[in-house]
Structure formats: structure tokens, C-alpha cells
Amino acid sequence: MTVLQTTPVTIEQNQDPADVCAAPPPRHPRPDGQDSYTISEVVAFTGLTAHTLRWYERIGLMPHVDRSHTGQRRYSNRDLDWLDLVGKLRLTGMPVADMVRYAELVREGAHTFGERHELLENTRRDVRARIAELQDTLAVLDRKITFYGDAIRTRSHDAQLPDSQLHEPRLHEAERTAR
């Protein structure tokens, strides 16, 4: 199997094809029984660029990548699992400096469990705060969408009125509070 093969995307019966386009591409499957990958294979598996992988190595986020006898990087399944975790931490919005600190703590060993725990607790607290902000923002969008949907339906129902009377609809309570 070559790394560049793609897995066909199947659409569930109740799934809108547009949903497939909005979703991130499926992860490239790792070959069974293999535990040594080139940088180009890791790029295909993760979606990261070779530049990003090298940068991760330089800043200490991805240390100790094995090398072949010719000096080429050789990544293991464990490295790919670590990159998956780093990707999740990036999605949380964790600063790179904190991710590097976390990687340092992992390398230092089990005596750093407390500090790692605290770092992840702080990140979770930040993520929950962002989720709450996004839920509040979503509620505002929902109110606005409902307002404009109702206005569109009213306008089409009152099509006989001149545009000058419908151009600036009166704000109702939901519109005033959604500002």
C-alpha cells in the first residue's frame, strides 16, 4: 500500500453532502504492522507540513525523532500518537509555550504528574469559558436569524405594501436585546 492512496468518502443516507465538505478530511490510515515513517508519510497522515514537523522538533515539542543511517527522519507510531495529542492541544487554544512545557514535563517523568494535571486543568477551564462564549454568541445569532426569517415571511405576506413602508422594519424586543 502506498501512502498516497485515498480512502473513498461515503455519505450516510441521512447526511447532506455539504456536511462532508465541511468536515475535516478523514485521517489517512496507518499501514498495519509498520512503525517507521518518512516525513512525507507523516505529512500525509497528519495534514501537517514538513516545515511544521521540523519546527516542532526545533522548539522541543517533538524531540528525539529517530534518523535513518542517511540522516532522514523516521517517525514511529508513538510519534504519530504524540502528534495527534499535540493537534488536540492546538485545538484547545493552548499556547505553544505551554505545549512545549507539557512535552518537557512528559520527558521528565512521573514525578511531574501534578504539574501536568494542573496545566491540563487550566486548559480545560479556558476551553469551557470559550465554549460558554460561543454558546452565547450562537444564541445571539439564533435570535437574529429568527428575527430576519420572521421579517422575510412578513414582507412576502405584505407584498402589497410599498417598499418605503417596509425598508426599515421596526425593531421588536428580540432585535433590541440581540444588539
N, C-alpha and C positions, 0 to 999 in steps of 0.2 A: 504494500500500500504506500502510495506517495503522500506527502504532507499536503500537497495542493489539491487533493481530491476534496469535493464538497459533498455535504450531506443534503439531499433534497429537503426543502421545507414543505411540510404537508399542512394543509389548512383543515382544521376541525370543521365539522358540519355546521356548527353554530357560530363559527368565528368569521368575522369580517376580514376580507383580505387586507384591508388597510391596517388592521391590528398587527399583522405580520410585519408590515413595513415599519411600523412604529417601534417594534420590539428590537432589542439588540440582536445581532446575528447569533445563532446558536454557536456554542463553543465547539471548536474543532476537536473531534475525539482523538484521544491519545492512542497510539497503536498498542495492542496488548503485548505484554512481555518486554517492552522497550523501556529503558531507563537512562538513555543518553540522547540528548537532542542538541542540534546546532542552534545558533542564534536565529537563523531563518525559520527553523521549525517552531521555535518558541514564539516568534513573531506571528506565525500562522495560528498557533494555539491560543494565544492571549489577546491578539489585537494590538499589543504594544509595539512601538517601533524599536528597531535595533538601537537607535540613539537613546531612547528611554531606558532600555535594559542596561546599556553601558553606563548611563548616568546613575541609575540605581546602584550599580556596582561601585562607582567612584565615590558616592556620598555615604556608603556603608549600609544601604538598605538591602543590598543583595550581595553580601560578601562571600568570599570563598567559592566562587564558581570554578569548577574544575576546568582544566585545559587539556586538550589532546597533546600528543607528542609534537605537533606542529604549532602549538600555541593557540589553537582555536578554542573558544569557549564551548564547554559541554555541560548542558543543564540536565539535572535529574528530575524525576517525578517529584521529589521532595522540594526542589527549587520551584517547580510549577505550582505546587500546592502553596508555597510561600507567596508566590506572585499573585495567586488567587486571593489570599488574605490581604495582601497589600492593596489589591484592587478594591476590596470591600472597605478597607480603611480609608482609601481615597474617596469612595462614595459617601462616607460619613462626613467628609469635610475636614478630617483630621489634618492638621498642618504637617508638612513634610518633616519638619524638625521633630515633631512628636512621633512620627512613624520611625524615623531613624533612632530615636531614643528607645522606642519599643524594641526594635531589632537589636540594639545594644543590650538591652535587658535580657532578651531571649538568649543571646550568646553568653551572658554572664552566668546563667544557670537558675536553678530552682530557688535560690535564696532571694530572687527578685520578684517572686510571685506577688507579693504585697504591692510593690510599686507598679507592676504591670496591671494588676487589678484596679488600682486607683486611676491609672491612665485610661483604661477602657471604661471605667465608670464615668469619668469626666466626659469622655467622648459620647457615651450613651446619653448623658444628661443634655449635651449640646444637640444631639440628633433629635431627642424628644422635643426640645424647645423649638427647633426648626420645623418639625412636623406640626407642632401646635400653630406656629406662624403660618405655615402653608394651609392648614385646615381653615384658619380664619380667613386667609386670602381666598380660598376656594369658596367659602360661604359668601363672601362679597361678590365674587364672580357669578355664583349661582343666583343671587338676588338680582344682579344686573341683567343676566340672561333672561330671567323670568320677566323682569320689567320690560325689556325690549321685545321679548316674544309676545307679551300681552299687548304692547303698543302696536306691534305689527298687525296682530289679529284685529285690534280695534280699528286701525287705519283701513284695513281692507274691508272691514264691515261698514265703515263710514265713508266709503269711497265717494259718495255723492257730495261730501263737504269740500269746499275749496282748500287748496294746499295752504293758503295763508292762515287758515284756522288750525291746521294740523302740523305746521312746520316746527314749532317748539311746543311739544306736549307739556302739560302741567306736571310738575313733579309730585308724585304721590309720596306717602310716608316712607315706603321701602326705598325709593330713589334718594330721598334726602338723607336717610340713615346710611346708605351704601357709599356715600361720598368719602 
